[in-house]
Amino acid sequence: MLYREAGDFKTSYVADNQTFPIKFDRYGYYFILGFAFLVMPLIINDYWANSIVVPFLIYAIAALGLNILIGYCGQLSLGTGAFMACGAYGSYKLMTAFPDLNIVIVIIMAGFITAGVGVLFGLPSLRIKGFYLAVATLAAQFFLIWLFTRTAWFYNYSPTGMISAPTRELFGVPVTGPRASAVSMYMLCLVFTVATAWLARNLTRGSLGRQWMAIRDMDIAAEIIGVNPLMAKLTAFAVSSFFVGISGALLFTVYLGAAEAGEAFGIEKSFLVLFMVIIGGLGSIFGAFAGAAFLIIGPVLLKLLLVNGLGWPTDLAAHLEIMIIGALILVFLILEPHGIAALWRTIKEKLRLWPFPY
Amino acid sequence: MSDTLLFAMEATLNGLTAGVMYALVALGFVLIFKASGIFNFAQGVMALFAALTLVGFQSGQIPFSHLINAMFGTRLHHFGWNMPTLLAIPATVLVMILLAILVERYILKHLVNQEPIILFMATIGLAYFLEGVGDIMWGAEVKALDVGLPKGMSGAVDDTTFAWFGYGFYIDRLEIWAAGIAALLVAALTVFSQYTKQGRALRAVADDHQAALSVGISLRFIWVLTWSIAGIVALVAGIMWGSKSGVQFSLSLIALKALPVLILGGFTSIPGAIIGGLIIGVGEKLFDFFMSPIIGGATENWFAYMLALVFLLFRPQGLFGERIIERV
């Protein structure tokens, strides 16, 4: 009753093959896009932008990237934090070296730089897999962070070792630096999120995506049916790092404004993004968004409830948060290994038949 | 004898003792991996949790006092007595066994036959959960741990080396003790797995789950047993690291230090864990000693990983690991 596809006839292959073949889904998608682009800029304020919406959009990009690597290609990576740092430091160096360069180009180029680094650290994946690879990516995590904190060139020899984003304008509106308004920050992140999600969705639907999934499901069999494992794995690393790099660049330039590699991009960031992917759902674009939303909004709600509502000390709330996140990971892995995305799919199945059970 | 050589020798010796400390953590990984094929990321947090519990028992802290205080507005902190170390250690062992039972019942049982990568991620979740529980139970502030092990510079080593080379080496007495305890632990584990019935069952399970099940070995009991032993090893590692640098959050990060040790030594070999630990410990100290004037200090953070990474490319199974064979 609530959700039906009967009477939704397709008369061409193109119509059958589109991203959202069901009319209800499609209109829902248009509605969300319209709301995000037209209504949100009018109602957004600093608090909402800074505590929920902007970090959600930025982490959604990172989760999309990691989901391509883990969910679609089956290569576990624990180096996400370092790749985000790559994006951040790449964008910082570009912004300071070429002050006239458009900020959008800077962020995209930071993504490409990270893609290069990602491929470099993805090379061992040709010989090793599973948690051996996880350890190899941990090498990337520790080495890159060490490099960024020790080599003064990366932070332009600033005495504090911090990098801080200078103000850059887009259409005459400052989008980075201290003068940027909530709306401009939000719009920049939104454009990037929609673009990367669109890219990810179409890449995973195409031949490249099918190659990744073949490698994930059984790499030896994939090789036999003609998938080149070298190409498939390295493209997965490249695309994934590209996304993660963009998210790191946005996190630094738009959201944080100033960062220090060890603090902002430590191994906790890697785990945070990994948890978003697990809780949201491995191998699903919607899952990346759901996971990011869950892990951004959840702690905010918990803090509101415990610290502001019940007046508990902050450190206790923080420990409870860690505990709850850990427990949630376990619960999701045991009960629903495919995450929130699979829950959503089940709900849709039920609604399709409602009010009759079968 | 030149000064550089002397300093390098001291660095090597320090590396050896540091390596033993890494090996202690790596041992716990190897045990669980051997018996269940699970790569237990939570081993470091288990060491932290064990050390926290030990300190808590010793000082008579009330578990969850912070939470209780926050919920009911009370001011509970201590029971008002101090437990002797000899009683506190068995009590902590009991807690670790209880933890093993809970982990088996509520996590492992439901994840049988899942892919190793899912199990690995589950242990990451367990690590977070346990860290949160430990902090809530005993408080997150840095605590000093004293179980009566000697600390400070070893006079004997200093005097001997001074007599030989005219330059006294600095070795922490605690680390010499740690080396001795690690040797004892390995000996005990070897005797246990070679000469007892449960040890044989353990090896059977490690070899082939299905075959072990079909000859009547209870997989669930074996899992509880391995996690309990791993918990005890974690307690030993926690005592050593805790006595050295205090019981605090960073203790859980030694697990990350043990990963490259495993890659080097092989995931399934107990001697491999020890030798891998020694190689990493010595390599780290020597690399830092020779390279830090050139590329800057604090290379310890990543050297072990890069070494492991390079090593992986040539010998993925590690020095003593079993060959990875894949058939289609």
Boltz contact constraints between the chains, C-beta under 6 A:
constraints:
  - contact:
      token1: [A, 76]
      token2: [B, 117]
      max_distance: 6.0
  - contact:
      token1: [A, 127]
      token2: [B, 313]
      max_distance: 6.0
  - contact:
      token1: [A, 128]
      token2: [B, 312]
      max_distance: 6.0
  - contact:
      token1: [A, 128]
      token2: [B, 316]
      max_distance: 6.0
  - contact:
      token1: [A, 130]
      token2: [B, 116]
      max_distance: 6.0
  - contact:
      token1: [A, 130]
      token2: [B, 117]
      max_distance: 6.0
  - contact:
      token1: [A, 131]
      token2: [B, 39]
      max_distance: 6.0
  - contact:
      token1: [A, 131]
      token2: [B, 120]
      max_distance: 6.0
  - contact:
      token1: [A, 135]
      token2: [B, 259]
      max_distance: 6.0
  - contact:
      token1: [A, 135]
      token2: [B, 263]
      max_distance: 6.0
  - contact:
      token1: [A, 136]
      token2: [B, 309]
      max_distance: 6.0
  - contact:
      token1: [A, 138]
      token2: [B, 305]
      max_distance: 6.0
  - contact:
      token1: [A, 139]
      token2: [B, 305]
      max_distance: 6.0
  - contact:
      token1: [A, 139]
      token2: [B, 306]
      max_distance: 6.0
  - contact:
      token1: [A, 139]
      token2: [B, 309]
      max_distance: 6.0
  - contact:
      token1: [A, 142]
      token2: [B, 301]
      max_distance: 6.0
  - contact:
      token1: [A, 142]
      token2: [B, 302]
      max_distance: 6.0
  - contact:
      token1: [A, 142]
      token2: [B, 305]
      max_distance: 6.0
  - contact:
      token1: [A, 143]
      token2: [B, 302]
      max_distance: 6.0
  - contact:
      token1: [A, 146]
      token2: [B, 301]
      max_distance: 6.0
  - contact:
      token1: [A, 146]
      token2: [B, 302]
      max_distance: 6.0
  - contact:
      token1: [A, 150]
      token2: [B, 296]
      max_distance: 6.0
  - contact:
      token1: [A, 220]
      token2: [B, 328]
      max_distance: 6.0
  - contact:
      token1: [A, 278]
      token2: [B, 121]
      max_distance: 6.0
  - contact:
      token1: [A, 312]
      token2: [B, 70]
      max_distance: 6.0
  - contact:
      token1: [A, 316]
      token2: [B, 66]
      max_distance: 6.0
  - contact:
      token1: [A, 316]
      token2: [B, 70]
      max_distance: 6.0
  - contact:
      token1: [A, 319]
      token2: [B, 132]
      max_distance: 6.0
  - contact:
      token1: [A, 319]
      token2: [B, 135]
      max_distance: 6.0
  - contact:
      token1: [A, 319]
      token2: [B, 136]
      max_distance: 6.0
  - contact:
      token1: [A, 322]
      token2: [B, 128]
      max_distance: 6.0
  - contact:
      token1: [A, 322]
      token2: [B, 131]
      max_distance: 6.0
  - contact:
      token1: [A, 322]
      token2: [B, 132]
      max_distance: 6.0
  - contact:
      token1: [A, 323]
      token2: [B, 129]
      max_distance: 6.0
  - contact:
      token1: [A, 323]
      token2: [B, 132]
      max_distance: 6.0
  - contact:
      token1: [A, 323]
      token2: [B, 133]
      max_distance: 6.0
  - contact:
      token1: [A, 325]
      token2: [B, 128]
      max_distance: 6.0
  - contact:
      token1: [A, 326]
      token2: [B, 125]
      max_distance: 6.0
  - contact:
      token1: [A, 326]
      token2: [B, 128]
      max_distance: 6.0
  - contact:
      token1: [A, 326]
      token2: [B, 129]
      max_distance: 6.0
  - contact:
      token1: [A, 327]
      token2: [B, 129]
      max_distance: 6.0
  - contact:
      token1: [A, 329]
      token2: [B, 125]
      max_distance: 6.0
  - contact:
      token1: [A, 330]
      token2: [B, 107]
      max_distance: 6.0
  - contact:
      token1: [A, 330]
      token2: [B, 125]
      max_distance: 6.0
  - contact:
      token1: [A, 333]
      token2: [B, 122]
      max_distance: 6.0
  - contact:
      token1: [A, 334]
      token2: [B, 110]
      max_distance: 6.0
